[in-house]
Amino acid sequence: MSIATNSTLLDGLDEYIIQQLQEWKTAGLAIAVIHNDEIIWKKGYGYRDVESKSEVTPETLFAIGSSTKAFTAATAAQLVDQELMKWDTPVKTYMEEFQMFDTMAAERMTIRDMLCHRSGLPRHEMAWYNSGRTREELIYALRYLEPNEDFRNKWQYQNLIYMAAGYLVGHIKETEWEQFAQQYLLDPLGMASSVFSVQDMQQKEDYAYPYIEKDGKLERMPFRNIDAIGPAGSINSNLNDMIAWLRFQLNQGQFDGQSLISKEQFAVMHTPHMPCDSPFQGSEMPVCTYGLGWFIEPYRGHMMIHHGGAIDGFASQVAFLPEQNIGIVALSNTQGSVVPYTASFRVVDLLLQLDTVDWSGKMRKIMGGEPAEQDTDAIAPSTITSTSKEPEQTDKEETPTSFTLERHGSAYEGVYVNPGYGELFVRRREDGLETYFNQLEMPMTYSGNETFSVELPLLGLTVTATFEVSEDGHVQSVSIPLLMEPGTKPIVFVKQPKQS
């Protein structure tokens, strides 16, 4: 199918995006489209700063979240080209200290396994989210994180393992992953505005602030620094830089006459490795697979390679159709916004001259959790799924109203430790107790039988914490179901003796 090499087929896109921003309460969006190596659309919409009414431009920087993962896979491919690493050689060959809870997985894990999410580990997001631990400390903690699937048995999105993959790349080159990616990817591609930290982004002149919609209004959020797991999602970029990244993908590793990655290794990244979950599954996108750093799905009969991303206050989508030589990047500065997806899919419909799909309506059904739809977590892979669990009922006589801070509070107070997750504190607050973990304050409500309902307002998460108490009345540990995934156990934190 031939496609016009100008923006004629995209007539009406302006109005559609403006309407989408209003419908989905999204602060701003930057979107670019290329076809046959020509830029046919590059515009900003809405605000990068709602308060000052500063508008989004093609130069505006956004956090791209998990769209970073394709960069990490590309750096690994470069090492394969340099014959410094092989896709299927165990990680321990290059990094002897690498360990996992499953010793067989630790012995056999390869960079290919890491990059296509088949480690056997559930998400374990709270092991790193907002943690002050270093990248090295988080990699060390992998040995304590329990799997819930056999190694290579199932696709399981895993940010910590992606971080470890990037760390391995840097380790082999005796540098940091960011330095390697800068020198061998960003610099040759001319991505001069892109940075690896939201701290650095805020030193630039044109960057977007993060927002979240609450009660129909947009509220500014704090920037979330995720430098420790950088290879999983820390890049910040703009349309001008991401256009170069799209061209690089469509040209199979070639850029401005220079081969940065061989076509052979590029094909490895763009080849399906594992069947995976997708919220979009339906007649338009009937099956989903994952390559190395990319989702690979048929979109209405045409192969589409893409990856979204989300981190606090930002959402992105990077997609291309190799056979049609189409590339799209959409960047947003609103938490959980689906506009990067609805806008990208609308562009594909228009360029392929297909009847447009009501993706906004479909997203409403997905976000509403209708039974026919899949887990929405695949929309925003770098975020933690908001989950709610009611406190368990108890048959004992003790009731929530029988708990008083004066009578029982001090028994629970203290420091609790899990080697994979770090330290958790139970401490007093004016109206009761709270859990303090990864610098996050979580109010606790007593529900009887040594259990508390623990709220994490930032993530919309409510779980039940269960304390284990010895026969002589001493609190020994607390278990909290932080994973909320099939086959996972509660995370147990052991109470530490008071320091004298």
C-alpha positions as CSV (number, residue, x, y, z in Angstrom):
1,M,0.0,0.0,0.0
2,S,1.4,3.4,-1.0
3,I,1.3,6.2,1.4
4,A,1.5,9.9,0.7
5,T,4.8,11.4,1.8
6,N,3.2,14.5,3.2
7,S,0.7,15.2,6.0
8,T,-2.4,15.2,3.8
9,L,-3.6,11.9,5.2
10,L,-3.3,13.3,8.7
11,D,-5.9,16.0,8.2
12,G,-8.0,16.2,11.3
13,L,-5.2,14.9,13.6
14,D,-4.9,18.3,15.3
15,E,-8.5,18.3,16.3
16,Y,-8.4,14.7,17.4
17,I,-5.4,15.2,19.7
18,I,-6.9,18.4,21.3
19,Q,-10.1,16.5,22.0
20,Q,-8.1,13.6,23.5
21,L,-6.2,15.9,25.8
22,Q,-9.5,17.2,27.0
23,E,-11.2,13.9,27.3
24,W,-8.4,12.2,29.2
25,K,-7.4,15.3,31.3
26,T,-3.9,15.3,30.0
27,A,-1.6,18.3,30.4
28,G,0.5,18.1,27.2
29,L,1.5,15.9,24.3
30,A,4.4,16.0,21.8
31,I,4.0,13.8,18.8
32,A,6.1,13.2,15.7
33,V,5.5,11.0,12.6
34,I,8.1,9.9,10.0
35,H,7.5,8.0,6.7
36,N,10.2,7.0,4.3
37,D,12.7,8.9,6.4
38,E,10.7,12.1,6.0
39,I,9.2,14.0,9.0
40,I,5.5,14.4,8.1
41,W,4.3,15.6,11.5
42,K,6.1,17.2,14.5
43,K,4.0,19.2,17.0
44,G,3.4,20.0,20.6
45,Y,0.0,20.3,22.2
46,G,-1.2,21.5,25.6
47,Y,1.2,22.6,28.3
48,R,4.5,21.5,29.6
49,D,3.8,23.7,32.6
50,V,0.1,24.1,33.4
51,E,0.6,26.8,36.0
52,S,2.5,29.2,33.8
53,K,0.7,28.1,30.6
54,S,4.1,27.3,29.0
55,E,3.3,25.2,25.8
56,V,4.8,21.9,24.7
57,T,7.3,22.3,21.8
58,P,9.3,19.7,19.8
59,E,12.2,20.6,22.1
60,T,10.3,19.9,25.3
61,L,11.9,17.1,27.3
62,F,9.8,14.3,28.8
63,A,10.6,11.2,30.9
64,I,10.1,8.3,28.5
65,G,10.0,5.6,31.1
66,S,10.2,2.0,29.9
67,S,10.7,3.1,26.3
68,T,14.3,3.2,27.6
69,K,14.4,-0.6,27.6
70,A,15.0,-0.6,23.8
71,F,18.1,1.5,24.3
72,T,19.4,-1.1,26.9
73,A,18.8,-3.9,24.4
74,A,20.6,-1.9,21.7
75,T,23.7,-1.5,23.9
76,A,23.8,-5.2,24.5
77,A,23.6,-5.8,20.7
78,Q,26.6,-3.5,20.3
79,L,28.6,-5.7,22.7
80,V,27.5,-8.8,20.7
81,D,28.7,-7.1,17.5
82,Q,32.0,-6.3,19.3
83,E,32.3,-10.0,20.3
84,L,32.5,-9.0,23.9
85,M,29.3,-10.9,24.8
86,K,27.0,-13.6,23.3
87,W,23.3,-13.6,23.6
88,D,23.2,-17.1,25.0
89,T,26.3,-17.2,27.2
90,P,25.4,-17.3,31.0
91,V,25.6,-13.9,32.8
92,K,27.9,-15.5,35.4
93,T,30.5,-16.0,32.7
94,Y,30.9,-12.2,32.6
95,M,29.9,-11.4,36.2
96,E,30.8,-14.2,38.6
97,E,29.1,-12.5,41.6
98,F,25.6,-12.6,39.9
99,Q,23.2,-14.6,42.1
100,M,19.4,-15.2,42.2
101,F,17.1,-17.0,44.6
102,D,16.8,-19.8,42.1
103,T,20.3,-21.1,41.8
104,M,19.6,-22.8,38.4
105,A,18.3,-19.5,37.0
106,A,21.5,-17.8,38.3
107,E,23.7,-20.4,36.6
108,R,21.8,-20.3,33.2
109,M,20.5,-16.8,32.9
110,T,21.7,-15.0,29.7
111,I,21.4,-11.5,28.5
112,R,18.7,-12.8,26.0
113,D,16.7,-14.1,29.0
114,M,17.0,-10.8,30.8
115,L,16.0,-8.7,27.8
116,C,12.9,-10.8,26.9
117,H,11.5,-11.0,30.5
118,R,11.7,-14.7,31.2
119,S,13.6,-14.8,34.5
120,G,10.8,-16.4,36.6
121,L,10.6,-13.3,38.8
122,P,7.3,-11.5,39.5
123,R,7.5,-7.7,39.4
124,H,8.9,-7.0,42.9
125,E,8.5,-3.3,42.2
126,M,8.5,-2.3,45.9
127,A,12.0,-3.6,46.2
128,W,13.2,-0.6,44.2
129,Y,10.4,2.0,44.0
130,N,11.5,5.1,45.8
131,S,14.3,3.2,47.5
132,G,17.5,4.9,48.4
133,R,19.6,1.8,47.6
134,T,22.2,1.9,44.9
135,R,22.2,-0.1,41.7
136,E,24.8,-2.5,43.1
137,E,22.7,-3.0,46.3
138,L,19.6,-3.8,44.3
139,I,21.5,-6.3,42.1
140,Y,22.8,-7.9,45.3
141,A,19.2,-8.1,46.6
142,L,18.2,-10.2,43.6
143,R,19.4,-13.4,45.4
144,Y,16.7,-12.9,48.0
145,L,13.7,-12.2,45.7
146,E,11.6,-15.3,45.3
147,P,10.3,-16.4,41.8
148,N,6.8,-17.5,41.2
149,E,7.4,-19.3,37.9
150,D,10.0,-21.6,36.6
151,F,12.9,-20.0,34.8
152,R,12.0,-19.4,31.1
153,N,8.5,-20.7,31.7
154,K,6.6,-17.4,31.3
155,W,6.9,-13.8,30.2
156,Q,7.0,-11.6,33.3
157,Y,7.8,-7.9,33.0
158,Q,10.7,-7.3,35.3
159,N,12.4,-3.9,35.8
160,L,15.1,-5.1,38.2
161,I,16.3,-7.7,35.7
162,Y,16.4,-5.0,33.0
163,M,18.5,-2.8,35.3
164,A,20.8,-5.8,35.8
165,A,21.1,-6.2,32.1
166,G,22.3,-2.6,31.7
167,Y,24.6,-3.0,34.6
168,L,26.1,-6.1,32.9
169,V,26.8,-4.0,29.7
170,G,28.6,-1.4,31.7
171,H,30.5,-4.0,33.7
172,I,31.9,-5.7,30.6
173,K,33.0,-2.3,29.3
174,E,34.3,-1.3,32.7
175,T,32.1,1.8,32.9
176,E,28.5,2.8,33.8
177,W,25.7,1.8,31.4
178,E,24.8,5.5,31.0
179,Q,28.3,6.4,29.8
180,F,28.4,3.5,27.3
181,A,24.9,4.4,26.0
182,Q,25.9,8.1,25.7
183,Q,29.1,7.4,23.8
184,Y,27.9,4.6,21.5
185,L,24.2,5.4,21.0
186,L,23.1,8.9,21.9
187,D,26.2,10.8,20.6
188,P,26.3,9.0,17.2
189,L,22.6,9.5,16.8
190,G,22.9,13.2,17.6
191,M,20.5,12.9,20.6
192,A,22.2,15.9,22.2
193,S,19.2,17.0,24.4
194,S,18.5,13.6,26.0
195,V,19.6,12.9,29.5
196,F,19.5,9.9,31.9
197,S,18.1,11.6,35.0
198,V,15.1,13.8,35.8
199,Q,17.6,15.8,37.9
200,D,19.6,16.6,34.8
201,M,16.4,17.3,32.8
202,Q,15.5,20.0,35.2
203,Q,18.7,21.8,34.4
204,K,17.5,22.3,30.8
205,E,15.5,25.2,29.6
206,D,12.6,23.4,28.0
207,Y,11.2,20.4,30.0
208,A,7.8,19.2,31.1
209,Y,6.5,19.0,34.6
210,P,4.7,15.8,35.7
211,Y,1.0,15.9,36.5
212,I,-1.8,13.7,37.8
213,E,-5.5,14.0,37.4
214,K,-7.4,14.2,40.7
215,D,-11.1,15.0,40.9
216,G,-11.2,16.2,37.4
217,K,-8.3,18.6,37.9
218,L,-4.6,18.4,37.0
219,E,-2.2,18.5,40.0
220,R,1.6,18.8,39.6
221,M,3.5,15.8,41.0
222,P,7.1,15.6,42.3
223,F,9.7,14.3,39.9
224,R,10.5,10.6,40.6
225,N,14.3,9.9,40.5
226,I,14.8,6.4,39.2
227,D,18.6,6.6,38.5
228,A,19.3,3.4,40.4
229,I,17.3,1.3,37.9
230,G,18.2,3.6,35.0
231,P,18.5,0.9,32.2
232,A,14.9,0.0,32.9
233,G,13.4,3.4,32.4
234,S,15.4,6.6,33.2
235,I,15.9,8.3,29.8
236,N,14.4,11.8,29.2
237,S,14.1,13.0,25.6
238,N,12.2,15.1,23.1
239,L,10.7,14.8,19.7
240,N,13.8,15.9,17.8
241,D,16.0,13.3,19.5
242,M,13.4,10.5,19.3
243,I,13.0,11.1,15.6
244,A,16.6,10.1,15.2
245,W,15.9,7.0,17.3
246,L,13.0,6.0,15.0
247,R,15.1,6.5,11.9
248,F,17.8,4.3,13.5
249,Q,15.1,1.5,14.1
250,L,13.6,1.7,10.6
251,N,17.1,1.7,9.0
252,Q,18.0,-1.5,11.0
253,G,21.0,0.0,12.9
254,Q,22.3,2.3,10.2
255,F,22.4,6.1,10.7
256,D,23.8,8.7,8.4
257,G,25.8,6.2,6.6
258,Q,27.3,4.7,9.7
259,S,26.5,1.2,11.0
260,L,26.1,1.4,14.8
261,I,24.6,-2.1,15.1
262,S,24.7,-4.9,12.5
263,K,21.5,-5.8,10.7
264,E,21.9,-9.3,12.0
265,Q,21.8,-8.2,15.6
266,F,19.0,-5.7,14.9
267,A,16.9,-8.6,13.6
268,V,17.5,-10.4,16.9
269,M,15.9,-7.5,18.8
270,H,13.0,-7.2,16.4
271,T,12.2,-11.0,16.4
272,P,9.6,-12.4,18.8
273,H,11.1,-14.4,21.7
274,M,8.2,-14.8,24.1
275,P,4.4,-14.6,23.9
276,C,3.3,-11.9,26.3
277,D,0.3,-10.1,27.8
278,S,-1.4,-7.2,26.1
279,P,-4.3,-4.9,27.1
280,F,-5.0,-4.3,23.4
281,Q,-5.8,-7.9,22.6
282,G,-8.8,-8.1,20.2
283,S,-9.6,-8.2,16.6
284,E,-7.2,-5.3,15.8
285,M,-4.3,-6.8,17.7
286,P,-5.0,-10.5,18.2
287,V,-1.6,-11.7,19.5
288,C,1.3,-10.1,21.4
289,T,5.0,-11.1,21.5
290,Y,8.1,-9.6,23.0
291,G,11.5,-9.3,21.3
292,L,14.4,-7.7,23.1
293,G,13.2,-4.4,24.4
294,W,10.2,-4.3,22.1
295,F,6.6,-5.5,22.0
296,I,5.9,-7.0,18.6
297,E,2.2,-7.2,17.6
298,P,0.2,-7.3,14.4
299,Y,-1.9,-4.1,14.1
300,R,-4.8,-4.7,11.8
301,G,-2.7,-7.1,9.7
302,H,0.5,-5.0,9.7
303,M,3.5,-5.8,11.9
304,M,4.0,-3.1,14.5
305,I,7.0,-2.9,16.9
306,H,6.5,-0.7,19.9
307,H,7.1,0.1,23.5
308,G,5.4,2.3,25.9
309,G,6.6,3.8,29.1
310,A,5.4,5.4,32.3
311,I,6.9,6.8,35.4
312,D,5.3,9.2,37.9
313,G,3.6,12.0,35.9
314,F,4.8,10.8,32.4
315,A,3.7,8.4,29.7
316,S,5.2,7.6,26.3
317,Q,4.7,5.4,23.2
318,V,7.3,4.7,20.5
319,A,6.1,2.6,17.6
320,F,7.1,1.8,14.0
321,L,5.8,-0.3,11.2
322,P,8.9,-1.7,9.3
323,E,7.1,-2.8,6.2
324,Q,5.4,0.6,5.7
325,N,8.4,2.5,6.9
326,I,6.3,4.5,9.4
327,G,7.6,5.7,12.8
328,I,5.7,7.4,15.6
329,V,6.7,8.9,18.9
330,A,4.2,10.4,21.4
331,L,5.3,11.8,24.8
332,S,3.0,13.0,27.5
333,N,3.4,14.6,31.0
334,T,0.3,13.2,32.8
335,Q,0.3,10.1,35.0
336,G,-1.3,7.1,33.3
337,S,-2.4,9.0,30.2
338,V,-3.5,6.8,27.3
339,V,-3.3,9.7,24.8
340,P,0.1,8.5,23.5
341,Y,-1.6,5.3,22.5
342,T,-4.9,6.7,21.2
343,A,-3.0,9.3,19.2
344,S,-0.4,6.8,17.8
345,F,-3.1,4.3,16.8
346,R,-5.1,7.0,15.1
347,V,-2.0,8.0,13.1
348,V,-1.6,4.4,11.9
349,D,-5.2,4.2,10.9
350,L,-5.0,7.4,8.9
351,L,-1.7,6.6,7.1
352,L,-2.9,3.1,6.2
353,Q,-6.2,4.6,5.0
354,L,-8.2,2.3,7.3
355,D,-11.5,3.0,9.0
356,T,-10.5,4.6,12.2
357,V,-11.0,2.6,15.4
358,D,-12.5,4.1,18.5
359,W,-9.5,3.5,20.6
360,S,-10.6,6.0,23.2
361,G,-13.8,4.0,23.8
362,K,-11.7,0.8,23.9
363,M,-9.4,2.4,26.5
364,R,-12.4,3.3,28.6
365,K,-13.3,-0.4,28.7
366,I,-9.7,-1.4,29.5
367,M,-9.4,1.1,32.3
368,G,-12.8,0.0,33.6
369,G,-11.4,-3.6,33.9
370,E,-14.1,-5.3,31.9
371,P,-13.8,-9.1,31.9
372,A,-12.9,-9.4,28.2
373,E,-9.9,-7.2,28.6
374,Q,-6.4,-8.1,29.8
375,D,-4.3,-6.7,32.6
376,T,-3.8,-2.9,32.0
377,D,-0.3,-3.1,33.5
378,A,1.1,-3.7,30.0
379,I,0.0,-0.2,29.0
380,A,2.4,1.3,31.5
381,P,5.0,-1.3,32.2
382,S,7.3,0.8,34.4
383,T,4.6,1.7,36.9
384,I,3.3,-0.3,39.9
385,T,-0.1,-1.7,39.4
386,S,-2.7,-0.2,41.7
387,T,-4.3,-3.0,43.6
388,S,-6.7,-3.2,46.5
389,K,-7.2,-6.0,49.0
390,E,-9.6,-5.8,51.9
391,P,-8.4,-6.8,55.4
392,E,-9.1,-10.4,56.3
393,Q,-12.1,-11.1,58.6
394,T,-11.3,-12.6,61.9
395,D,-13.4,-14.9,64.2
396,K,-11.7,-13.8,67.3
397,E,-13.4,-11.6,69.9
398,E,-10.8,-8.9,69.5
399,T,-12.3,-6.1,67.3
400,P,-10.8,-3.1,65.6
401,T,-12.3,-0.9,68.3
402,S,-10.5,-2.8,71.0
403,F,-7.1,-1.6,69.8
404,T,-5.6,1.5,71.5
405,L,-2.3,3.0,70.8
406,E,-1.5,3.2,74.5
407,R,-2.2,-0.4,75.2
408,H,-0.7,-2.0,72.1
409,G,1.2,0.5,69.9
410,S,4.6,0.1,71.4
411,A,4.6,-3.7,70.8
412,Y,4.5,-3.2,67.1
413,E,6.9,-0.3,66.8
414,G,10.4,-1.0,65.6
415,V,12.6,-1.8,62.6
416,Y,11.8,-4.8,60.4
417,V,14.1,-6.1,57.7
418,N,13.8,-8.3,54.6
419,P,17.1,-8.9,52.8
420,G,15.5,-8.4,49.4
421,Y,13.4,-5.4,50.3
422,G,15.5,-3.6,52.9
423,E,14.2,-1.9,56.1
424,L,10.6,-1.2,57.1
425,F,9.7,0.9,60.1
426,V,6.6,0.8,62.2
427,R,6.3,4.0,64.1
428,R,3.8,6.2,65.9
429,R,1.8,9.1,64.4
430,E,-0.7,11.3,66.1
431,D,-3.7,9.2,65.2
432,G,-2.1,5.7,65.5
433,L,0.6,3.9,63.7
434,E,2.2,4.1,60.3
435,T,4.5,2.0,58.2
436,Y,7.5,3.9,56.7
437,F,9.1,2.1,53.8
438,N,11.3,3.4,51.0
439,Q,10.7,6.9,52.3
440,L,6.9,6.4,51.8
441,E,4.5,7.0,54.7
442,M,1.7,4.4,54.9
443,P,-1.1,4.9,57.5
444,M,-2.1,1.7,59.4
445,T,-5.6,0.9,60.6
446,Y,-6.0,-2.0,63.1
447,S,-8.4,-4.7,61.9
448,G,-8.1,-7.3,64.7
449,N,-6.1,-10.6,65.1
450,E,-2.7,-8.9,64.8
451,T,-3.6,-7.4,61.4
452,F,-3.6,-3.9,60.1
453,S,-4.9,-2.3,56.9
454,V,-2.0,-0.5,55.4
455,E,-2.6,2.3,52.9
456,L,-0.2,3.6,50.3
457,P,-2.0,6.7,49.0
458,L,0.7,7.5,46.4
459,L,0.1,4.2,44.6
460,G,-3.6,3.8,45.4
461,L,-2.6,0.5,47.2
462,T,-4.3,-1.0,50.3
463,V,-2.9,-4.2,51.7
464,T,-3.2,-6.3,54.9
465,A,-0.1,-6.5,57.2
466,T,-0.1,-9.5,59.5
467,F,2.2,-9.5,62.5
468,E,3.5,-12.7,64.0
469,V,3.5,-12.7,67.8
470,S,5.3,-15.2,70.0
471,E,3.5,-17.0,72.9
472,D,5.1,-14.6,75.4
473,G,3.7,-11.6,73.5
474,H,6.7,-10.4,71.6
475,V,6.2,-9.2,68.0
476,Q,8.6,-11.2,65.8
477,S,7.8,-10.2,62.2
478,V,5.3,-8.7,59.8
479,S,4.2,-10.1,56.4
480,I,2.8,-7.9,53.7
481,P,1.4,-9.0,50.3
482,L,3.3,-6.4,48.2
483,L,3.2,-8.4,45.0
484,M,-0.4,-9.3,44.5
485,E,0.4,-11.7,41.7
486,P,-0.6,-15.4,41.3
487,G,1.8,-17.8,43.1
488,T,3.5,-15.1,45.1
489,K,4.0,-15.1,48.9
490,P,3.7,-12.2,51.3
491,I,7.0,-10.4,51.9
492,V,8.2,-11.1,55.5
493,F,10.1,-8.5,57.4
494,V,11.8,-9.7,60.6
495,K,11.8,-7.4,63.6
496,Q,15.2,-6.3,64.7
497,P,16.3,-6.1,68.4
498,K,16.3,-2.7,69.9
499,Q,19.7,-1.1,69.9
500,S,20.9,-0.5,73.5
